[in-house]
Amino acid sequence: QVQLVESGGGLVQAGGSLRLSCAASGSIFSLNTMGWYRQAPAPGKQRELVAAINSGGSTNYADSVKGRFTISRDNAKNTVYLQMNSLKPEDAAVYYCAALKACSYSGCRDYWGQGTQVTVSS
């Protein structure tokens, strides 16, 4: 099993910055792609990919955050980060860390964190 624990959410003014962290622990064989997703509280809003990074360091971003958010990872610490700059009210959501196709003694599957709230005041 793999456990993901997020931290770093909170309340920030528009234009401000936050840094999210997600630490993976457990009986990890390999962490492949890790990512951050978010889900806004509005009715019907789906969980959407914000950014992802694979084990080689290649990254992928949602168009809405390109140039403002940066995803990175520390493989030695099994930790992924999301640096969020120039935050906008529309970035407010619960942010979830994901380890996609992570492998442990029990096999390979997707794992999700519990979520961390990001609130952006205008």
N, CA and C atoms as an extended XYZ file, in Angstrom:
366
Properties=species:S:1:pos:R:3:atomname:S:1:resname:S:1:resid:I:1 pbc="F F F"
N         0.829       -1.201        0.000 N   GLN     1
C         0.000        0.000        0.000 CA  GLN     1
C         0.864        1.252        0.000 C   GLN     1
N         0.302        2.308       -0.570 N   VAL     2
C         0.974        3.605       -0.630 CA  VAL     2
C         0.053        4.631        0.016 C   VAL     2
N         0.598        5.418        0.911 N   GLN     3
C        -0.167        6.498        1.521 CA  GLN     3
C         0.375        7.837        1.012 C   GLN     3
N        -0.538        8.747        0.723 N   LEU     4
C        -0.175       10.085        0.261 CA  LEU     4
C        -0.702       11.101        1.259 C   LEU     4
N         0.156       11.965        1.732 N   VAL     5
C        -0.245       13.000        2.684 CA  VAL     5
C         0.105       14.358        2.109 C   VAL     5
N        -0.919       15.176        1.911 N   GLU     6
C        -0.733       16.510        1.350 CA  GLU     6
C        -0.628       17.540        2.463 C   GLU     6
N         0.032       18.629        2.144 N   SER     7
C         0.100       19.768        3.049 CA  SER     7
C         0.319       21.027        2.238 C   SER     7
N         0.081       22.172        2.871 N   GLY     8
C         0.401       23.442        2.243 CA  GLY     8
C        -0.779       24.243        1.744 C   GLY     8
N        -1.974       23.701        1.825 N   GLY     9
C        -3.126       24.484        1.409 CA  GLY     9
C        -3.428       25.600        2.392 C   GLY     9
N        -4.364       26.447        2.020 N   GLY    10
C        -4.739       27.530        2.913 CA  GLY    10
C        -5.437       28.648        2.175 C   GLY    10
N        -5.499       29.780        2.831 N   LEU    11
C        -6.151       30.971        2.292 CA  LEU    11
C        -5.091       31.956        1.838 C   LEU    11
N        -5.266       32.471        0.641 N   VAL    12
C        -4.314       33.433        0.094 CA  VAL    12
C        -5.088       34.466       -0.718 C   VAL    12
N        -4.544       35.653       -0.787 N   GLN    13
C        -5.163       36.691       -1.615 CA  GLN    13
C        -4.826       36.462       -3.080 C   GLN    13
N        -5.692       36.937       -3.941 N   ALA    14
C        -5.425       36.852       -5.367 CA  ALA    14
C        -4.080       37.499       -5.676 C   ALA    14
N        -3.310       36.830       -6.517 N   GLY    15
C        -1.970       37.298       -6.836 CA  GLY    15
C        -0.890       36.697       -5.962 C   GLY    15
N        -1.305       36.034       -4.896 N   GLY    16
C        -0.358       35.434       -3.969 CA  GLY    16
C         0.101       34.064       -4.405 C   GLY    16
N         0.860       33.413       -3.529 N   SER    17
C         1.460       32.118       -3.842 CA  SER    17
C         1.226       31.128       -2.707 C   SER    17
N         1.186       29.879       -3.081 N   LEU    18
C         1.156       28.770       -2.142 CA  LEU    18
C         2.002       27.643       -2.705 C   LEU    18
N         2.529       26.825       -1.810 N   ARG    19
C         3.272       25.636       -2.228 CA  ARG    19
C         2.658       24.417       -1.565 C   ARG    19
N         2.193       23.515       -2.390 N   LEU    20
C         1.640       22.262       -1.888 CA  LEU    20
C         2.708       21.177       -1.912 C   LEU    20
N         2.650       20.310       -0.918 N   SER    21
C         3.562       19.172       -0.855 CA  SER    21
C         2.750       17.902       -0.697 C   SER    21
N         3.274       16.821       -1.224 N   CYS    22
C         2.623       15.521       -1.098 CA  CYS    22
C         3.713       14.480       -0.879 C   CYS    22
N         3.691       13.881        0.288 N   ALA    23
C         4.689       12.875        0.630 CA  ALA    23
C         4.073       11.488        0.538 C   ALA    23
N         4.741       10.617       -0.173 N   ALA    24
C         4.293        9.231       -0.305 CA  ALA    24
C         5.071        8.344        0.661 C   ALA    24
N         4.365        7.419        1.269 N   SER    25
C         5.011        6.479        2.178 CA  SER    25
C         4.345        5.119        2.042 C   SER    25
N         4.967        4.130        2.654 N   GLY    26
C         4.422        2.786        2.583 CA  GLY    26
C         5.407        1.845        1.910 C   GLY    26
N         4.886        0.715        1.524 N   SER    27
C         5.740       -0.297        0.897 CA  SER    27
C         5.837       -0.028       -0.597 C   SER    27
N         6.598        0.997       -0.922 N   ILE    28
C         6.667        1.492       -2.299 CA  ILE    28
C         7.751        0.760       -3.082 C   ILE    28
N         7.369        0.208       -4.202 N   PHE    29
C         8.356       -0.301       -5.149 CA  PHE    29
C         8.767        0.808       -6.108 C   PHE    29
N         7.759        1.471       -6.662 N   SER    30
C         8.067        2.526       -7.615 CA  SER    30
C         6.916        3.518       -7.673 C   SER    30
N         7.283        4.784       -7.778 N   LEU    31
C         6.324        5.853       -8.026 CA  LEU    31
C         6.540        6.303       -9.452 C   LEU    31
N         5.554        6.181      -10.247 N   ASN    32
C         5.709        6.548      -11.659 CA  ASN    32
C         5.252        7.987      -11.833 C   ASN    32
N         4.163        8.198      -12.531 N   THR    33
C         3.674        9.552      -12.680 CA  THR    33
C         2.954        9.991      -11.404 C   THR    33
N         3.277       11.178      -10.958 N   MET    34
C         2.557       11.791       -9.839 CA  MET    34
C         1.946       13.086      -10.332 C   MET    34
N         0.826       13.421       -9.749 N   GLY    35
C         0.135       14.595      -10.238 CA  GLY    35
C        -0.700       15.275       -9.181 C   GLY    35
N        -1.154       16.445       -9.548 N   TRP    36
C        -2.081       17.209       -8.734 CA  TRP    36
C        -3.363       17.417       -9.540 C   TRP    36
N        -4.466       17.127       -8.905 N   TYR    37
C        -5.785       17.349       -9.476 CA  TYR    37
C        -6.526       18.317       -8.554 C   TYR    37
N        -7.571       18.918       -9.070 N   ARG    38
C        -8.375       19.783       -8.220 CA  ARG    38
C        -9.846       19.639       -8.558 C   ARG    38
N       -10.653       19.924       -7.556 N   GLN    39
C       -12.094       19.886       -7.751 CA  GLN    39
C       -12.696       21.075       -7.033 C   GLN    39
N       -13.320       21.946       -7.817 N   ALA    40
C       -13.966       23.130       -7.267 CA  ALA    40
C       -15.323       22.739       -6.690 C   ALA    40
N       -15.827       23.529       -5.743 N   PRO    41
C       -17.075       23.158       -5.064 CA  PRO    41
C       -18.340       23.382       -5.873 C   PRO    41
N       -18.253       24.025       -7.015 N   ALA    42
C       -19.455       24.318       -7.794 CA  ALA    42
C       -20.131       23.035       -8.235 C   ALA    42
N       -21.469       23.029       -8.252 N   PRO    43
C       -22.207       21.824       -8.674 CA  PRO    43
C       -21.797       21.379      -10.067 C   PRO    43
N       -21.576       20.092      -10.230 N   GLY    44
C       -21.242       19.548      -11.541 CA  GLY    44
C       -19.785       19.668      -11.928 C   GLY    44
N       -18.999       20.298      -11.085 N   LYS    45
C       -17.577       20.438      -11.413 CA  LYS    45
C       -16.874       19.092      -11.254 C   LYS    45
N       -16.161       18.711      -12.303 N   GLN    46
C       -15.422       17.463      -12.275 CA  GLN    46
C       -14.021       17.689      -11.710 C   GLN    46
N       -13.432       16.636      -11.203 N   ARG    47
C       -12.035       16.715      -10.802 CA  ARG    47
C       -11.195       16.836      -12.066 C   ARG    47
N       -10.274       17.776      -12.081 N   GLU    48
C        -9.482       18.027      -13.280 CA  GLU    48
C        -7.990       17.958      -12.965 C   GLU    48
N        -7.245       17.548      -13.978 N   LEU    49
C        -5.799       17.511      -13.840 CA  LEU    49
C        -5.252       18.925      -13.829 C   LEU    49
N        -4.385       19.212      -12.877 N   VAL    50
C        -3.697       20.489      -12.824 CA  VAL    50
C        -2.298       20.354      -13.420 C   VAL    50
N        -1.554       19.382      -12.932 N   ALA    51
C        -0.186       19.174      -13.401 CA  ALA    51
C         0.238       17.757      -13.070 C   ALA    51
N         1.137       17.215      -13.861 N   ALA    52
C         1.659       15.874      -13.627 CA  ALA    52
C         3.133       15.852      -13.978 C   ALA    52
N         3.833       14.928      -13.345 N   ILE    53
C         5.269       14.770      -13.600 CA  ILE    53
C         5.605       13.290      -13.550 C   ILE    53
N         6.340       12.814      -14.541 N   ASN    54
C         6.657       11.394      -14.529 CA  ASN    54
C         8.006       11.166      -13.841 C   ASN    54
N         8.399        9.924      -13.754 N   SER    55
C         9.601        9.590      -12.994 CA  SER    55
C        10.859       10.174      -13.623 C   SER    55
N        10.790       10.498      -14.912 N   GLY    56
C        11.935       11.096      -15.588 CA  GLY    56
C        11.963       12.612      -15.504 C   GLY    56
N        10.908       13.183      -14.926 N   GLY    57
C        10.871       14.634      -14.772 CA  GLY    57
C        10.083       15.379      -15.836 C   GLY    57
N         9.504       14.670      -16.794 N   SER    58
C         8.691       15.343      -17.805 CA  SER    58
C         7.378       15.789      -17.172 C   SER    58
N         6.952       16.984      -17.550 N   THR    59
C         5.782       17.582      -16.919 CA  THR    59
C         4.673       17.862      -17.920 C   THR    59
N         3.477       17.985      -17.378 N   ASN    60
C         2.300       18.291      -18.180 CA  ASN    60
C         1.417       19.196      -17.338 C   ASN    60
N         0.877       20.261      -17.946 N   TYR    61
C         0.071       21.229      -17.202 CA  TYR    61
C        -1.254       21.484      -17.904 C   TYR    61
N        -2.258       21.778      -17.104 N   ALA    62
C        -3.498       22.283      -17.661 CA  ALA    62
C        -3.234       23.664      -18.249 C   ALA    62
N        -3.914       23.983      -19.327 N   ASP    63
C        -3.701       25.279      -19.974 CA  ASP    63
C        -3.947       26.436      -19.002 C   ASP    63
N        -4.887       26.260      -18.099 N   SER    64
C        -5.276       27.348      -17.200 CA  SER    64
C        -4.201       27.700      -16.176 C   SER    64
N        -3.215       26.827      -15.997 N   VAL    65
C        -2.187       27.105      -14.988 CA  VAL    65
C        -0.793       27.250      -15.579 C   VAL    65
N        -0.666       27.045      -16.871 N   LYS    66
C         0.661       27.163      -17.500 CA  LYS    66
C         1.243       28.539      -17.259 C   LYS    66
N         2.520       28.563      -16.877 N   GLY    67
C         3.193       29.819      -16.621 CA  GLY    67
C         3.011       30.340      -15.211 C   GLY    67
N         2.082       29.743      -14.461 N   ARG    68
C         1.847       30.181      -13.078 CA  ARG    68
C         2.200       29.093      -12.071 C   ARG    68
N         1.944       27.851      -12.420 N   PHE    69
C         2.187       26.726      -11.515 CA  PHE    69
C         3.391       25.927      -11.989 C   PHE    69
N         4.118       25.375      -11.038 N   THR    70
C         5.259       24.520      -11.361 CA  THR    70
C         5.200       23.265      -10.499 C   THR    70
N         5.234       22.120      -11.165 N   ILE    71
C         5.270       20.856      -10.445 CA  ILE    71
C         6.703       20.334      -10.430 C   ILE    71
N         7.093       19.761       -9.320 N   SER    72
C         8.429       19.175       -9.207 CA  SER    72
C         8.350       17.994       -8.256 C   SER    72
N         9.415       17.212       -8.253 N   ARG    73
C         9.421       16.053       -7.366 CA  ARG    73
C        10.829       15.807       -6.853 C   ARG    73
N        10.882       15.240       -5.661 N   ASP    74
C        12.135       14.819       -5.058 CA  ASP    74
C        12.032       13.311       -4.906 C   ASP    74
N        12.645       12.575       -5.799 N   ASN    75
C        12.507       11.124       -5.787 CA  ASN    75
C        13.110       10.509       -4.526 C   ASN    75
N        14.145       11.118       -3.996 N   ALA    76
C        14.769       10.582       -2.784 CA  ALA    76
C        13.818       10.665       -1.592 C   ALA    76
N        12.937       11.657       -1.611 N   LYS    77
C        11.992       11.848       -0.510 CA  LYS    77
C        10.598       11.352       -0.857 C   LYS    77
N        10.421       10.805       -2.061 N   ASN    78
C         9.083       10.364       -2.509 CA  ASN    78
C         8.054       11.475       -2.333 C   ASN    78
N         8.442       12.666       -2.722 N   THR    79
C         7.593       13.836       -2.504 CA  THR    79
C         7.425       14.606       -3.806 C   THR    79
N         6.209       15.085       -4.024 N   VAL    80
C         5.924       15.927       -5.169 CA  VAL    80
C         5.409       17.269       -4.650 C   VAL    80
N         5.754       18.315       -5.359 N   TYR    81
C         5.403       19.673       -4.960 CA  TYR    81
C         4.616       20.364       -6.070 C   TYR    81
N         3.822       21.332       -5.671 N   LEU    82
C         3.155       22.197       -6.632 CA  LEU    82
C         3.321       23.631       -6.151 C   LEU    82
N         4.156       24.373       -6.855 N   GLN    83
C         4.332       25.791       -6.558 CA  GLN    83
C         3.290       26.562       -7.357 C   GLN    83
N         2.444       27.290       -6.657 N   MET    84
C         1.362       28.019       -7.308 CA  MET    84
C         1.583       29.510       -7.107 C   MET    84
N         1.807       30.215       -8.198 N   ASN    85
C         2.022       31.658       -8.163 CA  ASN    85
C         0.885       32.358       -8.890 C   ASN    85
N         0.778       33.651       -8.640 N   SER    86
C        -0.251       34.475       -9.301 CA  SER    86
C        -1.623       33.817       -9.206 C   SER    86
N        -1.968       33.412       -8.020 N   LEU    87
C        -3.224       32.696       -7.825 CA  LEU    87
C        -4.425       33.569       -8.138 C   LEU    87
N        -5.439       32.947       -8.701 N   LYS    88
C        -6.668       33.623       -9.077 CA  LYS    88
C        -7.830       33.003       -8.291 C   LYS    88
N        -8.906       33.745       -8.118 N   PRO    89
C       -10.071       33.170       -7.419 CA  PRO    89
C       -10.541       31.859       -8.038 C   PRO    89
N       -10.412       31.742       -9.343 N   GLU    90
C       -10.865       30.502       -9.999 CA  GLU    90
C        -9.949       29.309       -9.732 C   GLU    90
N        -8.812       29.540       -9.081 N   ASP    91
C        -7.946       28.419       -8.691 CA  ASP    91
C        -8.421       27.773       -7.385 C   ASP    91
N        -9.359       28.395       -6.711 N   ALA    92
C        -9.848       27.856       -5.445 CA  ALA    92
C       -10.499       26.504       -5.662 C   ALA    92
N       -10.088       25.537       -4.873 N   ALA    93
C       -10.588       24.169       -5.017 CA  ALA    93
C        -9.954       23.307       -3.937 C   ALA    93
N       -10.407       22.084       -3.867 N   VAL    94
C        -9.686       21.075       -3.100 CA  VAL    94
C        -8.676       20.438       -4.043 C   VAL    94
N        -7.436       20.443       -3.646 N   TYR    95
C        -6.357       19.900       -4.470 CA  TYR    95
C        -5.982       18.512       -3.950 C   TYR    95
N        -5.935       17.574       -4.881 N   TYR    96
C        -5.639       16.185       -4.548 CA  TYR    96
C        -4.329       15.759       -5.188 C   TYR    96
N        -3.512       15.117       -4.414 N   CYS    97
C        -2.302       14.508       -4.927 CA  CYS    97
C        -2.644       13.100       -5.415 C   CYS    97
N        -2.006       12.696       -6.496 N   ALA    98
C        -2.238       11.354       -7.033 CA  ALA    98
C        -0.909       10.714       -7.414 C   ALA    98
N        -0.819        9.446       -7.122 N   ALA    99
C         0.304        8.629       -7.592 CA  ALA    99
C        -0.300        7.607       -8.543 C   ALA    99
N        -0.017        7.772       -9.825 N   LEU   100
C        -0.659        6.962      -10.853 CA  LEU   100
C         0.181        5.722      -11.159 C   LEU   100
N        -0.488        4.578      -11.117 N   LYS   101
C         0.171        3.284      -11.366 CA  LYS   101
C         1.375        3.121      -10.448 C   LYS   101
N         1.209        3.500       -9.189 N   ALA   102
C         2.270        3.291       -8.210 CA  ALA   102
C         2.282        1.823       -7.807 C   ALA   102
N         3.467        1.283       -7.647 N   CYS   103
C         3.600       -0.148       -7.387 CA  CYS   103
C         4.097       -0.404       -5.963 C   CYS   103
N         3.446       -1.341       -5.317 N   SER   104
C         3.830       -1.762       -3.972 CA  SER   104
C         3.734       -3.275       -3.918 C   SER   104
N         3.866       -3.838       -2.715 N   TYR   105
C         3.770       -5.293       -2.576 CA  TYR   105
C         2.431       -5.823       -3.055 C   TYR   105
N         1.405       -4.973       -2.986 N   SER   106
C         0.067       -5.417       -3.368 CA  SER   106
C        -0.254       -5.154       -4.832 C   SER   106
N         0.739       -4.767       -5.603 N   GLY   107
C         0.516       -4.541       -7.025 CA  GLY   107
C         0.582       -3.079       -7.388 C   GLY   107
N         0.126       -2.774       -8.583 N   CYS   108
C         0.200       -1.411       -9.101 CA  CYS   108
C        -1.210       -0.847       -9.275 C   CYS   108
N        -1.407        0.357       -8.812 N   ARG   109
C        -2.716        0.996       -8.919 CA  ARG   109
C        -2.542        2.477       -8.678 C   ARG   109
N        -3.649        3.211       -8.849 N   ASP   110
C        -3.640        4.642       -8.562 CA  ASP   110
C        -3.940        4.870       -7.081 C   ASP   110
N        -3.251        5.828       -6.501 N   TYR   111
C        -3.490        6.214       -5.122 CA  TYR   111
C        -3.808        7.703       -5.065 C   TYR   111
N        -4.631        8.082       -4.108 N   TRP   112
C        -5.046        9.474       -3.955 CA  TRP   112
C        -4.841        9.934       -2.523 C   TRP   112
N        -4.478       11.209       -2.379 N   GLY   113
C        -4.427       11.816       -1.078 CA  GLY   113
C        -5.814       12.244       -0.625 C   GLY   113
N        -5.874       12.781        0.577 N   GLN   114
C        -7.160       13.146        1.166 CA  GLN   114
C        -7.640       14.517        0.694 C   GLN   114
N        -6.762       15.270        0.085 N   GLY   115
C        -7.130       16.592       -0.423 CA  GLY   115
C        -6.739       17.702        0.534 C   GLY   115
N        -6.407       18.836       -0.026 N   THR   116
C        -6.092       20.016        0.771 CA  THR   116
C        -6.792       21.219        0.139 C   THR   116
N        -7.402       22.026        0.966 N   GLN   117
C        -8.210       23.147        0.488 CA  GLN   117
C        -7.334       24.344        0.145 C   GLN   117
N        -7.584       24.896       -1.015 N   VAL   118
C        -6.957       26.160       -1.424 CA  VAL   118
C        -8.075       27.173       -1.631 C   VAL   118
N        -8.002       28.267       -0.911 N   THR   119
C        -8.988       29.341       -1.019 CA  THR   119
C        -8.279       30.603       -1.445 C   THR   119
N        -8.813       31.257       -2.464 N   VAL   120
C        -8.210       32.479       -2.993 CA  VAL   120
C        -9.228       33.601       -2.877 C   VAL   120
N        -8.887       34.606       -2.117 N   SER   121
C        -9.797       35.733       -1.946 CA  SER   121
C        -9.493       36.817       -2.969 C   SER   121
N       -10.540       37.446       -3.450 N   SER   122
C       -10.351       38.484       -4.487 CA  SER   122
C       -10.221       39.861       -3.862 C   SER   122
